[in-house]
Amino acid sequence: MKLSFDPDLCEANGICVGIAPDVFELDDDDQLHLLVTEVPADRVPEVEDAVSQCPKAALKLG
C-alpha cells in the first residue's frame, strides 16, 4: 500500500514515529519524513494504526 502525508497539515507531534519509527522520522527541524512510501503487507496494520491516530489526519494510506 502507498503511504503519503500532507506537510501542510502535519504538526510533527510524533505520534506516528512512536508507533512505527522505522516508517516515520522527524528531523531536527521537526519535519516529518517517510522512510518508506510502499508499505509491506506485514506492516500495514501498524501503519494503519499510525494513520488513524494522526490528530490532524495528515497521513494517507491507500
mmJSON file of the N, C-alpha and C atoms, coordinates in Angstrom:
{"data_MODEL":{"atom_site":{
"group_PDB":["ATOM","ATOM","ATOM","ATOM","ATOM","ATOM","ATOM","ATOM","ATOM","ATOM","ATOM","ATOM","ATOM","ATOM","ATOM","ATOM","ATOM","ATOM","ATOM","ATOM","ATOM","ATOM","ATOM","ATOM","ATOM","ATOM","ATOM","ATOM","ATOM","ATOM","ATOM","ATOM","ATOM","ATOM","ATOM","ATOM","ATOM","ATOM","ATOM","ATOM","ATOM","ATOM","ATOM","ATOM","ATOM","ATOM","ATOM","ATOM","ATOM","ATOM","ATOM","ATOM","ATOM","ATOM","ATOM","ATOM","ATOM","ATOM","ATOM","ATOM","ATOM","ATOM","ATOM","ATOM","ATOM","ATOM","ATOM","ATOM","ATOM","ATOM","ATOM","ATOM","ATOM","ATOM","ATOM","ATOM","ATOM","ATOM","ATOM","ATOM","ATOM","ATOM","ATOM","ATOM","ATOM","ATOM","ATOM","ATOM","ATOM","ATOM","ATOM","ATOM","ATOM","ATOM","ATOM","ATOM","ATOM","ATOM","ATOM","ATOM","ATOM","ATOM","ATOM","ATOM","ATOM","ATOM","ATOM","ATOM","ATOM","ATOM","ATOM","ATOM","ATOM","ATOM","ATOM","ATOM","ATOM","ATOM","ATOM","ATOM","ATOM","ATOM","ATOM","ATOM","ATOM","ATOM","ATOM","ATOM","ATOM","ATOM","ATOM","ATOM","ATOM","ATOM","ATOM","ATOM","ATOM","ATOM","ATOM","ATOM","ATOM","ATOM","ATOM","ATOM","ATOM","ATOM","ATOM","ATOM","ATOM","ATOM","ATOM","ATOM","ATOM","ATOM","ATOM","ATOM","ATOM","ATOM","ATOM","ATOM","ATOM","ATOM","ATOM","ATOM","ATOM","ATOM","ATOM","ATOM","ATOM","ATOM","ATOM","ATOM","ATOM","ATOM","ATOM","ATOM","ATOM","ATOM","ATOM","ATOM","ATOM","ATOM","ATOM","ATOM","ATOM","ATOM"],
"id":[1,2,3,4,5,6,7,8,9,10,11,12,13,14,15,16,17,18,19,20,21,22,23,24,25,26,27,28,29,30,31,32,33,34,35,36,37,38,39,40,41,42,43,44,45,46,47,48,49,50,51,52,53,54,55,56,57,58,59,60,61,62,63,64,65,66,67,68,69,70,71,72,73,74,75,76,77,78,79,80,81,82,83,84,85,86,87,88,89,90,91,92,93,94,95,96,97,98,99,100,101,102,103,104,105,106,107,108,109,110,111,112,113,114,115,116,117,118,119,120,121,122,123,124,125,126,127,128,129,130,131,132,133,134,135,136,137,138,139,140,141,142,143,144,145,146,147,148,149,150,151,152,153,154,155,156,157,158,159,160,161,162,163,164,165,166,167,168,169,170,171,172,173,174,175,176,177,178,179,180,181,182,183,184,185,186],
"type_symbol":["N","C","C","N","C","C","N","C","C","N","C","C","N","C","C","N","C","C","N","C","C","N","C","C","N","C","C","N","C","C","N","C","C","N","C","C","N","C","C","N","C","C","N","C","C","N","C","C","N","C","C","N","C","C","N","C","C","N","C","C","N","C","C","N","C","C","N","C","C","N","C","C","N","C","C","N","C","C","N","C","C","N","C","C","N","C","C","N","C","C","N","C","C","N","C","C","N","C","C","N","C","C","N","C","C","N","C","C","N","C","C","N","C","C","N","C","C","N","C","C","N","C","C","N","C","C","N","C","C","N","C","C","N","C","C","N","C","C","N","C","C","N","C","C","N","C","C","N","C","C","N","C","C","N","C","C","N","C","C","N","C","C","N","C","C","N","C","C","N","C","C","N","C","C","N","C","C","N","C","C","N","C","C","N","C","C"],
"label_atom_id":["N","CA","C","N","CA","C","N","CA","C","N","CA","C","N","CA","C","N","CA","C","N","CA","C","N","CA","C","N","CA","C","N","CA","C","N","CA","C","N","CA","C","N","CA","C","N","CA","C","N","CA","C","N","CA","C","N","CA","C","N","CA","C","N","CA","C","N","CA","C","N","CA","C","N","CA","C","N","CA","C","N","CA","C","N","CA","C","N","CA","C","N","CA","C","N","CA","C","N","CA","C","N","CA","C","N","CA","C","N","CA","C","N","CA","C","N","CA","C","N","CA","C","N","CA","C","N","CA","C","N","CA","C","N","CA","C","N","CA","C","N","CA","C","N","CA","C","N","CA","C","N","CA","C","N","CA","C","N","CA","C","N","CA","C","N","CA","C","N","CA","C","N","CA","C","N","CA","C","N","CA","C","N","CA","C","N","CA","C","N","CA","C","N","CA","C","N","CA","C","N","CA","C","N","CA","C","N","CA","C","N","CA","C","N","CA","C"],
"label_alt_id":[null,null,null,null,null,null,null,null,null,null,null,null,null,null,null,null,null,null,null,null,null,null,null,null,null,null,null,null,null,null,null,null,null,null,null,null,null,null,null,null,null,null,null,null,null,null,null,null,null,null,null,null,null,null,null,null,null,null,null,null,null,null,null,null,null,null,null,null,null,null,null,null,null,null,null,null,null,null,null,null,null,null,null,null,null,null,null,null,null,null,null,null,null,null,null,null,null,null,null,null,null,null,null,null,null,null,null,null,null,null,null,null,null,null,null,null,null,null,null,null,null,null,null,null,null,null,null,null,null,null,null,null,null,null,null,null,null,null,null,null,null,null,null,null,null,null,null,null,null,null,null,null,null,null,null,null,null,null,null,null,null,null,null,null,null,null,null,null,null,null,null,null,null,null,null,null,null,null,null,null,null,null,null,null,null,null],
"label_comp_id":["MET","MET","MET","LYS","LYS","LYS","LEU","LEU","LEU","SER","SER","SER","PHE","PHE","PHE","ASP","ASP","ASP","PRO","PRO","PRO","ASP","ASP","ASP","LEU","LEU","LEU","CYS","CYS","CYS","GLU","GLU","GLU","ALA","ALA","ALA","ASN","ASN","ASN","GLY","GLY","GLY","ILE","ILE","ILE","CYS","CYS","CYS","VAL","VAL","VAL","GLY","GLY","GLY","ILE","ILE","ILE","ALA","ALA","ALA","PRO","PRO","PRO","ASP","ASP","ASP","VAL","VAL","VAL","PHE","PHE","PHE","GLU","GLU","GLU","LEU","LEU","LEU","ASP","ASP","ASP","ASP","ASP","ASP","ASP","ASP","ASP","ASP","ASP","ASP","GLN","GLN","GLN","LEU","LEU","LEU","HIS","HIS","HIS","LEU","LEU","LEU","LEU","LEU","LEU","VAL","VAL","VAL","THR","THR","THR","GLU","GLU","GLU","VAL","VAL","VAL","PRO","PRO","PRO","ALA","ALA","ALA","ASP","ASP","ASP","ARG","ARG","ARG","VAL","VAL","VAL","PRO","PRO","PRO","GLU","GLU","GLU","VAL","VAL","VAL","GLU","GLU","GLU","ASP","ASP","ASP","ALA","ALA","ALA","VAL","VAL","VAL","SER","SER","SER","GLN","GLN","GLN","CYS","CYS","CYS","PRO","PRO","PRO","LYS","LYS","LYS","ALA","ALA","ALA","ALA","ALA","ALA","LEU","LEU","LEU","LYS","LYS","LYS","LEU","LEU","LEU","GLY","GLY","GLY"],
"label_asym_id":["A","A","A","A","A","A","A","A","A","A","A","A","A","A","A","A","A","A","A","A","A","A","A","A","A","A","A","A","A","A","A","A","A","A","A","A","A","A","A","A","A","A","A","A","A","A","A","A","A","A","A","A","A","A","A","A","A","A","A","A","A","A","A","A","A","A","A","A","A","A","A","A","A","A","A","A","A","A","A","A","A","A","A","A","A","A","A","A","A","A","A","A","A","A","A","A","A","A","A","A","A","A","A","A","A","A","A","A","A","A","A","A","A","A","A","A","A","A","A","A","A","A","A","A","A","A","A","A","A","A","A","A","A","A","A","A","A","A","A","A","A","A","A","A","A","A","A","A","A","A","A","A","A","A","A","A","A","A","A","A","A","A","A","A","A","A","A","A","A","A","A","A","A","A","A","A","A","A","A","A","A","A","A","A","A","A"],
"label_entity_id":["1","1","1","1","1","1","1","1","1","1","1","1","1","1","1","1","1","1","1","1","1","1","1","1","1","1","1","1","1","1","1","1","1","1","1","1","1","1","1","1","1","1","1","1","1","1","1","1","1","1","1","1","1","1","1","1","1","1","1","1","1","1","1","1","1","1","1","1","1","1","1","1","1","1","1","1","1","1","1","1","1","1","1","1","1","1","1","1","1","1","1","1","1","1","1","1","1","1","1","1","1","1","1","1","1","1","1","1","1","1","1","1","1","1","1","1","1","1","1","1","1","1","1","1","1","1","1","1","1","1","1","1","1","1","1","1","1","1","1","1","1","1","1","1","1","1","1","1","1","1","1","1","1","1","1","1","1","1","1","1","1","1","1","1","1","1","1","1","1","1","1","1","1","1","1","1","1","1","1","1","1","1","1","1","1","1"],
"label_seq_id":[1,1,1,2,2,2,3,3,3,4,4,4,5,5,5,6,6,6,7,7,7,8,8,8,9,9,9,10,10,10,11,11,11,12,12,12,13,13,13,14,14,14,15,15,15,16,16,16,17,17,17,18,18,18,19,19,19,20,20,20,21,21,21,22,22,22,23,23,23,24,24,24,25,25,25,26,26,26,27,27,27,28,28,28,29,29,29,30,30,30,31,31,31,32,32,32,33,33,33,34,34,34,35,35,35,36,36,36,37,37,37,38,38,38,39,39,39,40,40,40,41,41,41,42,42,42,43,43,43,44,44,44,45,45,45,46,46,46,47,47,47,48,48,48,49,49,49,50,50,50,51,51,51,52,52,52,53,53,53,54,54,54,55,55,55,56,56,56,57,57,57,58,58,58,59,59,59,60,60,60,61,61,61,62,62,62],
"pdbx_PDB_ins_code":[null,null,null,null,null,null,null,null,null,null,null,null,null,null,null,null,null,null,null,null,null,null,null,null,null,null,null,null,null,null,null,null,null,null,null,null,null,null,null,null,null,null,null,null,null,null,null,null,null,null,null,null,null,null,null,null,null,null,null,null,null,null,null,null,null,null,null,null,null,null,null,null,null,null,null,null,null,null,null,null,null,null,null,null,null,null,null,null,null,null,null,null,null,null,null,null,null,null,null,null,null,null,null,null,null,null,null,null,null,null,null,null,null,null,null,null,null,null,null,null,null,null,null,null,null,null,null,null,null,null,null,null,null,null,null,null,null,null,null,null,null,null,null,null,null,null,null,null,null,null,null,null,null,null,null,null,null,null,null,null,null,null,null,null,null,null,null,null,null,null,null,null,null,null,null,null,null,null,null,null,null,null,null,null,null,null],
"Cartn_x":[0.834,0.0,0.882,0.392,1.146,0.855,1.913,1.832,2.233,1.476,1.813,1.343,1.732,1.258,1.19,0.38,0.238,1.083,2.2,3.075,2.412,1.391,0.697,-0.187,-0.645,-1.482,-0.672,0.495,1.302,1.783,1.545,2.02,3.33,3.805,5.05,5.006,3.856,3.745,4.368,4.638,5.41,4.657,3.342,2.595,2.938,3.001,3.313,4.715,5.649,7.023,7.052,6.267,6.192,5.619,4.706,4.065,4.937,5.525,6.318,7.58,8.589,9.79,10.638,10.394,11.129,10.414,9.245,8.473,8.444,8.351,8.248,9.445,9.877,11.006,10.791,11.104,11.125,12.572,12.91,14.289,14.488,15.657,15.999,15.165,14.56,13.695,12.222,11.94,10.571,9.805,10.482,9.842,9.687,8.503,8.248,8.828,9.431,9.935,9.412,9.004,8.595,9.827,10.126,11.28,10.918,9.626,9.114,7.846,7.592,6.33,5.458,6.078,5.333,5.405,4.289,4.262,4.117,5.049,4.941,3.681,3.132,1.871,1.934,3.073,3.166,3.222,3.42,3.495,2.227,1.301,0.092,-0.692,-0.947,-1.729,-1.098,0.203,0.9,0.801,0.985,0.91,-0.53,-1.499,-2.906,-3.195,-2.613,-2.779,-2.208,-1.021,-0.406,-1.268,-1.782,-2.636,-3.893,-4.514,-5.764,-5.556,-4.355,-4.093,-3.529,-3.294,-2.789,-3.856,-3.566,-4.596,-5.011,-4.189,-4.513,-4.926,-5.006,-5.365,-4.454,-3.169,-2.198,-1.664,-1.84,-1.307,-2.372,-1.95,-2.875,-2.23,-3.028,-2.588,-3.618,-3.161,-4.122,-3.49],
"Cartn_y":[-1.18,0.0,1.248,2.286,3.533,4.44,4.994,5.891,7.292,8.283,9.677,10.539,11.805,12.737,14.134,14.96,16.355,17.208,17.736,18.511,19.78,20.269,21.467,21.161,19.923,19.528,18.991,18.45,17.781,18.764,18.428,19.232,18.698,17.6,16.981,16.656,16.147,15.797,14.442,13.627,12.402,11.164,11.203,10.001,8.872,9.171,8.15,7.584,8.437,7.992,7.026,7.305,6.42,5.061,5.022,3.762,2.977,3.65,2.969,3.777,3.727,4.544,4.139,2.963,2.553,2.986,3.634,4.123,5.65,6.258,7.709,8.243,9.457,10.076,11.579,12.16,13.612,14.051,15.051,15.53,16.585,17.149,18.13,19.407,19.657,20.822,20.472,19.29,18.795,18.684,18.251,17.971,16.46,16.009,14.583,14.079,12.897,12.214,10.786,10.322,8.931,8.133,7.108,6.266,5.213,4.955,4.085,4.724,4.539,5.009,3.849,2.694,1.469,0.592,0.443,-0.289,-1.781,-2.597,-4.046,-4.575,-5.627,-6.186,-6.502,-6.975,-7.333,-6.118,-4.939,-3.711,-2.872,-3.256,-2.454,-2.221,-3.227,-2.947,-1.884,-1.924,-0.947,0.455,0.549,1.852,2.364,1.476,1.89,2.489,1.91,2.439,3.853,4.054,5.387,6.39,5.982,6.856,7.239,6.265,6.533,7.403,7.397,8.185,9.576,9.892,11.222,12.263,13.175,14.133,15.136,15.351,16.289,15.597,14.256,13.473,13.824,13.991,14.359,13.145,11.943,10.72,10.041,9.47,8.738,7.416,6.379,5.05,4.508,4.107,3.588,3.074],
"Cartn_z":[0.0,0.0,0.0,-0.647,-0.774,0.424,0.998,2.138,1.696,2.15,1.858,3.03,2.996,4.016,3.43,4.069,3.668,4.613,4.14,5.031,5.564,4.886,5.361,6.572,6.686,7.818,8.991,8.718,9.735,10.793,12.069,13.195,13.766,13.241,13.699,15.184,15.641,17.055,17.371,16.354,16.532,16.946,16.969,17.32,16.352,15.078,14.075,14.281,14.664,14.909,16.09,17.102,18.257,17.926,16.971,16.577,15.613,14.647,13.604,13.295,14.18,13.979,12.778,12.226,11.028,9.751,9.898,8.755,8.734,9.919,10.049,10.824,10.459,11.156,11.217,12.363,12.5,12.522,11.698,11.682,12.775,12.831,13.868,13.781,12.62,12.427,12.591,13.16,13.348,12.035,11.002,9.718,9.598,9.216,9.062,7.749,7.805,6.619,6.631,5.463,5.306,4.912,5.68,5.374,4.343,4.179,3.109,2.564,1.287,0.712,0.261,0.056,-0.242,0.998,1.692,2.955,2.673,3.179,3.002,3.696,3.166,3.675,5.167,5.641,7.054,7.979,7.439,8.236,8.146,7.27,7.051,8.337,9.183,10.394,11.299,11.464,12.296,11.686,10.382,9.713,9.703,9.552,9.642,11.013,12.05,13.399,13.487,12.938,12.936,12.173,11.025,10.205,10.987,11.632,12.355,13.587,14.144,15.358,15.072,13.816,13.47,13.812,14.748,15.177,14.101,13.103,12.032,10.736,10.751,9.563,8.384,8.686,7.643,6.888,7.451,6.83,5.983,4.871,3.989,3.589,3.609,3.203,2.238,1.08,0.109,-1.135],
"occupancy":[1.0,1.0,1.0,1.0,1.0,1.0,1.0,1.0,1.0,1.0,1.0,1.0,1.0,1.0,1.0,1.0,1.0,1.0,1.0,1.0,1.0,1.0,1.0,1.0,1.0,1.0,1.0,1.0,1.0,1.0,1.0,1.0,1.0,1.0,1.0,1.0,1.0,1.0,1.0,1.0,1.0,1.0,1.0,1.0,1.0,1.0,1.0,1.0,1.0,1.0,1.0,1.0,1.0,1.0,1.0,1.0,1.0,1.0,1.0,1.0,1.0,1.0,1.0,1.0,1.0,1.0,1.0,1.0,1.0,1.0,1.0,1.0,1.0,1.0,1.0,1.0,1.0,1.0,1.0,1.0,1.0,1.0,1.0,1.0,1.0,1.0,1.0,1.0,1.0,1.0,1.0,1.0,1.0,1.0,1.0,1.0,1.0,1.0,1.0,1.0,1.0,1.0,1.0,1.0,1.0,1.0,1.0,1.0,1.0,1.0,1.0,1.0,1.0,1.0,1.0,1.0,1.0,1.0,1.0,1.0,1.0,1.0,1.0,1.0,1.0,1.0,1.0,1.0,1.0,1.0,1.0,1.0,1.0,1.0,1.0,1.0,1.0,1.0,1.0,1.0,1.0,1.0,1.0,1.0,1.0,1.0,1.0,1.0,1.0,1.0,1.0,1.0,1.0,1.0,1.0,1.0,1.0,1.0,1.0,1.0,1.0,1.0,1.0,1.0,1.0,1.0,1.0,1.0,1.0,1.0,1.0,1.0,1.0,1.0,1.0,1.0,1.0,1.0,1.0,1.0,1.0,1.0,1.0,1.0,1.0,1.0],
"B_iso_or_equiv":[0.0,0.0,0.0,0.0,0.0,0.0,0.0,0.0,0.0,0.0,0.0,0.0,0.0,0.0,0.0,0.0,0.0,0.0,0.0,0.0,0.0,0.0,0.0,0.0,0.0,0.0,0.0,0.0,0.0,0.0,0.0,0.0,0.0,0.0,0.0,0.0,0.0,0.0,0.0,0.0,0.0,0.0,0.0,0.0,0.0,0.0,0.0,0.0,0.0,0.0,0.0,0.0,0.0,0.0,0.0,0.0,0.0,0.0,0.0,0.0,0.0,0.0,0.0,0.0,0.0,0.0,0.0,0.0,0.0,0.0,0.0,0.0,0.0,0.0,0.0,0.0,0.0,0.0,0.0,0.0,0.0,0.0,0.0,0.0,0.0,0.0,0.0,0.0,0.0,0.0,0.0,0.0,0.0,0.0,0.0,0.0,0.0,0.0,0.0,0.0,0.0,0.0,0.0,0.0,0.0,0.0,0.0,0.0,0.0,0.0,0.0,0.0,0.0,0.0,0.0,0.0,0.0,0.0,0.0,0.0,0.0,0.0,0.0,0.0,0.0,0.0,0.0,0.0,0.0,0.0,0.0,0.0,0.0,0.0,0.0,0.0,0.0,0.0,0.0,0.0,0.0,0.0,0.0,0.0,0.0,0.0,0.0,0.0,0.0,0.0,0.0,0.0,0.0,0.0,0.0,0.0,0.0,0.0,0.0,0.0,0.0,0.0,0.0,0.0,0.0,0.0,0.0,0.0,0.0,0.0,0.0,0.0,0.0,0.0,0.0,0.0,0.0,0.0,0.0,0.0,0.0,0.0,0.0,0.0,0.0,0.0],
"pdbx_formal_charge":[null,null,null,null,null,null,null,null,null,null,null,null,null,null,null,null,null,null,null,null,null,null,null,null,null,null,null,null,null,null,null,null,null,null,null,null,null,null,null,null,null,null,null,null,null,null,null,null,null,null,null,null,null,null,null,null,null,null,null,null,null,null,null,null,null,null,null,null,null,null,null,null,null,null,null,null,null,null,null,null,null,null,null,null,null,null,null,null,null,null,null,null,null,null,null,null,null,null,null,null,null,null,null,null,null,null,null,null,null,null,null,null,null,null,null,null,null,null,null,null,null,null,null,null,null,null,null,null,null,null,null,null,null,null,null,null,null,null,null,null,null,null,null,null,null,null,null,null,null,null,null,null,null,null,null,null,null,null,null,null,null,null,null,null,null,null,null,null,null,null,null,null,null,null,null,null,null,null,null,null,null,null,null,null,null,null],
"auth_seq_id":[1,1,1,2,2,2,3,3,3,4,4,4,5,5,5,6,6,6,7,7,7,8,8,8,9,9,9,10,10,10,11,11,11,12,12,12,13,13,13,14,14,14,15,15,15,16,16,16,17,17,17,18,18,18,19,19,19,20,20,20,21,21,21,22,22,22,23,23,23,24,24,24,25,25,25,26,26,26,27,27,27,28,28,28,29,29,29,30,30,30,31,31,31,32,32,32,33,33,33,34,34,34,35,35,35,36,36,36,37,37,37,38,38,38,39,39,39,40,40,40,41,41,41,42,42,42,43,43,43,44,44,44,45,45,45,46,46,46,47,47,47,48,48,48,49,49,49,50,50,50,51,51,51,52,52,52,53,53,53,54,54,54,55,55,55,56,56,56,57,57,57,58,58,58,59,59,59,60,60,60,61,61,61,62,62,62],
"auth_comp_id":["MET","MET","MET","LYS","LYS","LYS","LEU","LEU","LEU","SER","SER","SER","PHE","PHE","PHE","ASP","ASP","ASP","PRO","PRO","PRO","ASP","ASP","ASP","LEU","LEU","LEU","CYS","CYS","CYS","GLU","GLU","GLU","ALA","ALA","ALA","ASN","ASN","ASN","GLY","GLY","GLY","ILE","ILE","ILE","CYS","CYS","CYS","VAL","VAL","VAL","GLY","GLY","GLY","ILE","ILE","ILE","ALA","ALA","ALA","PRO","PRO","PRO","ASP","ASP","ASP","VAL","VAL","VAL","PHE","PHE","PHE","GLU","GLU","GLU","LEU","LEU","LEU","ASP","ASP","ASP","ASP","ASP","ASP","ASP","ASP","ASP","ASP","ASP","ASP","GLN","GLN","GLN","LEU","LEU","LEU","HIS","HIS","HIS","LEU","LEU","LEU","LEU","LEU","LEU","VAL","VAL","VAL","THR","THR","THR","GLU","GLU","GLU","VAL","VAL","VAL","PRO","PRO","PRO","ALA","ALA","ALA","ASP","ASP","ASP","ARG","ARG","ARG","VAL","VAL","VAL","PRO","PRO","PRO","GLU","GLU","GLU","VAL","VAL","VAL","GLU","GLU","GLU","ASP","ASP","ASP","ALA","ALA","ALA","VAL","VAL","VAL","SER","SER","SER","GLN","GLN","GLN","CYS","CYS","CYS","PRO","PRO","PRO","LYS","LYS","LYS","ALA","ALA","ALA","ALA","ALA","ALA","LEU","LEU","LEU","LYS","LYS","LYS","LEU","LEU","LEU","GLY","GLY","GLY"],
"auth_asym_id":["A","A","A","A","A","A","A","A","A","A","A","A","A","A","A","A","A","A","A","A","A","A","A","A","A","A","A","A","A","A","A","A","A","A","A","A","A","A","A","A","A","A","A","A","A","A","A","A","A","A","A","A","A","A","A","A","A","A","A","A","A","A","A","A","A","A","A","A","A","A","A","A","A","A","A","A","A","A","A","A","A","A","A","A","A","A","A","A","A","A","A","A","A","A","A","A","A","A","A","A","A","A","A","A","A","A","A","A","A","A","A","A","A","A","A","A","A","A","A","A","A","A","A","A","A","A","A","A","A","A","A","A","A","A","A","A","A","A","A","A","A","A","A","A","A","A","A","A","A","A","A","A","A","A","A","A","A","A","A","A","A","A","A","A","A","A","A","A","A","A","A","A","A","A","A","A","A","A","A","A","A","A","A","A","A","A"],
"auth_atom_id":["N","CA","C","N","CA","C","N","CA","C","N","CA","C","N","CA","C","N","CA","C","N","CA","C","N","CA","C","N","CA","C","N","CA","C","N","CA","C","N","CA","C","N","CA","C","N","CA","C","N","CA","C","N","CA","C","N","CA","C","N","CA","C","N","CA","C","N","CA","C","N","CA","C","N","CA","C","N","CA","C","N","CA","C","N","CA","C","N","CA","C","N","CA","C","N","CA","C","N","CA","C","N","CA","C","N","CA","C","N","CA","C","N","CA","C","N","CA","C","N","CA","C","N","CA","C","N","CA","C","N","CA","C","N","CA","C","N","CA","C","N","CA","C","N","CA","C","N","CA","C","N","CA","C","N","CA","C","N","CA","C","N","CA","C","N","CA","C","N","CA","C","N","CA","C","N","CA","C","N","CA","C","N","CA","C","N","CA","C","N","CA","C","N","CA","C","N","CA","C","N","CA","C","N","CA","C","N","CA","C","N","CA","C","N","CA","C"],
"pdbx_PDB_model_num":[1,1,1,1,1,1,1,1,1,1,1,1,1,1,1,1,1,1,1,1,1,1,1,1,1,1,1,1,1,1,1,1,1,1,1,1,1,1,1,1,1,1,1,1,1,1,1,1,1,1,1,1,1,1,1,1,1,1,1,1,1,1,1,1,1,1,1,1,1,1,1,1,1,1,1,1,1,1,1,1,1,1,1,1,1,1,1,1,1,1,1,1,1,1,1,1,1,1,1,1,1,1,1,1,1,1,1,1,1,1,1,1,1,1,1,1,1,1,1,1,1,1,1,1,1,1,1,1,1,1,1,1,1,1,1,1,1,1,1,1,1,1,1,1,1,1,1,1,1,1,1,1,1,1,1,1,1,1,1,1,1,1,1,1,1,1,1,1,1,1,1,1,1,1,1,1,1,1,1,1,1,1,1,1,1,1]
}}}
